[in-house]
Amino acid sequence: MPAGLACSAWLGVAVARLLEEPHALTGGLARIAIVVGGSLGVGVLTGAITGAALALSPEWLARHASLRGLLAGTVAGTVYLGETVVVAVASDAGYGPVLLTFLSTPVVGVVAAVHSGDILGRTTGPR
């Protein structure tokens, strides 16, 4: 989701700059590539590392939802901090975007904790 929003914003910036200064397009497209590629990379790593940590966790930990959620939330939140680096590079370390991305880290941790059973394959949905 952050990659799509960032791509839309940077695409709008790139088009606006193209209309003002035709030679400024390359800078806008480079930032789009950094944000989209970096965000997708961080998302893939967050899912893969969280899944691997849960799969390799001992059975006694995986059995308890609270411990499993704590592990998943901690791992996902830690890995997601890479998104802050991506946003810092793409925005020239702008305080607003970096702070907003940093503050969104607990959201990723909570979502991973809530869905830790789904990630591990311990829950079944409605059929």
C-alpha positions as CSV (number, residue, x, y, z in Angstrom):
1,M,0.0,0.0,0.0
2,P,2.7,2.6,0.8
3,A,4.4,1.8,-2.5
4,G,1.2,2.5,-4.4
5,L,0.6,5.8,-2.6
6,A,4.2,6.9,-2.9
7,C,4.3,6.0,-6.6
8,S,1.1,8.0,-7.3
9,A,2.5,11.0,-5.4
10,W,5.9,10.9,-7.1
11,L,4.3,10.3,-10.5
12,G,2.2,13.5,-10.0
13,V,5.4,15.4,-9.0
14,A,7.3,14.1,-12.0
15,V,4.5,15.1,-14.4
16,A,4.2,18.6,-12.8
17,R,8.0,19.1,-13.0
18,L,8.0,17.8,-16.6
19,L,5.5,20.5,-17.5
20,E,7.6,23.1,-15.8
21,E,11.1,21.8,-16.6
22,P,11.4,19.0,-19.2
23,H,14.9,18.0,-18.0
24,A,13.7,17.4,-14.4
25,L,11.8,14.2,-15.3
26,T,14.8,11.9,-14.7
27,G,15.0,12.9,-11.0
28,G,11.3,12.2,-10.4
29,L,11.4,8.9,-12.2
30,A,14.5,7.9,-10.2
31,R,12.7,8.7,-6.9
32,I,9.7,6.6,-8.1
33,A,11.9,3.7,-8.8
34,I,13.6,4.0,-5.4
35,V,10.3,4.2,-3.5
36,V,8.5,1.4,-5.4
37,G,11.4,-1.0,-5.6
38,G,12.5,-0.4,-2.1
39,S,9.0,-0.6,-0.6
40,L,8.3,-3.9,-2.5
41,G,11.6,-5.2,-1.3
42,V,10.9,-4.3,2.3
43,G,7.5,-5.9,2.0
44,V,8.8,-9.1,0.6
45,L,11.6,-9.3,3.3
46,T,9.1,-8.5,6.1
47,G,6.8,-11.4,5.0
48,A,9.6,-13.8,4.3
49,I,11.6,-13.2,7.5
50,T,8.5,-13.1,9.7
51,G,7.3,-16.4,8.2
52,A,10.7,-18.0,8.6
53,A,10.9,-16.9,12.2
54,L,7.5,-18.4,12.9
55,A,8.3,-21.6,11.1
56,L,11.5,-22.0,12.9
57,S,10.1,-21.2,16.3
58,P,9.8,-24.0,18.9
59,E,6.5,-25.8,19.2
60,W,5.8,-24.5,22.7
61,L,6.1,-20.9,21.4
62,A,4.1,-21.5,18.3
63,R,1.3,-23.1,20.3
64,H,0.6,-20.0,22.4
65,A,-1.1,-17.2,20.5
66,S,0.3,-14.5,22.7
67,L,3.9,-15.6,22.4
68,R,3.5,-16.3,18.7
69,G,2.0,-12.9,18.2
70,L,4.8,-11.2,20.2
71,L,7.4,-12.9,18.1
72,A,5.7,-12.1,14.8
73,G,5.1,-8.5,15.8
74,T,8.6,-7.9,16.9
75,V,10.2,-9.5,13.9
76,A,7.9,-7.7,11.4
77,G,8.2,-4.3,13.1
78,T,12.0,-4.6,13.2
79,V,12.3,-5.6,9.5
80,Y,9.8,-2.9,8.5
81,L,12.2,-0.2,9.8
82,G,13.9,-0.7,6.4
83,E,11.0,1.2,4.9
84,T,12.1,4.3,6.9
85,V,15.5,4.0,5.1
86,V,13.8,3.8,1.7
87,V,11.6,6.8,2.4
88,A,14.7,8.8,3.7
89,V,16.6,8.1,0.5
90,A,13.7,8.9,-1.7
91,S,12.7,12.1,0.1
92,D,16.2,13.4,0.7
93,A,15.7,12.7,4.5
94,G,12.6,14.9,4.7
95,Y,11.4,15.1,8.3
96,G,7.7,14.6,7.6
97,P,7.9,11.5,5.4
98,V,10.5,9.8,7.5
99,L,8.7,10.5,10.8
100,L,5.4,9.3,9.3
101,T,7.0,6.1,8.1
102,F,8.7,5.6,11.4
103,L,5.5,6.1,13.3
104,S,3.7,3.5,11.1
105,T,6.1,0.7,12.2
106,P,3.9,-0.4,15.2
107,V,1.0,-0.8,12.8
108,V,2.9,-3.4,10.9
109,G,3.9,-5.1,14.1
110,V,0.3,-5.3,15.4
111,V,-1.0,-6.6,12.1
112,A,1.7,-9.3,12.0
113,A,0.9,-10.2,15.6
114,V,-2.8,-10.5,15.0
115,H,-2.3,-12.6,11.9
116,S,0.6,-14.7,13.3
117,G,-1.6,-17.8,13.3
118,D,-2.6,-17.3,9.7
119,I,1.1,-16.8,8.8
120,L,2.1,-20.0,10.5
121,G,-1.0,-21.9,9.2
122,R,-2.5,-22.6,12.6
123,T,-5.9,-21.1,12.0
124,T,-8.6,-22.0,9.5
125,G,-10.9,-19.4,8.1
126,P,-14.6,-19.8,7.4
127,R,-15.5,-22.3,4.7
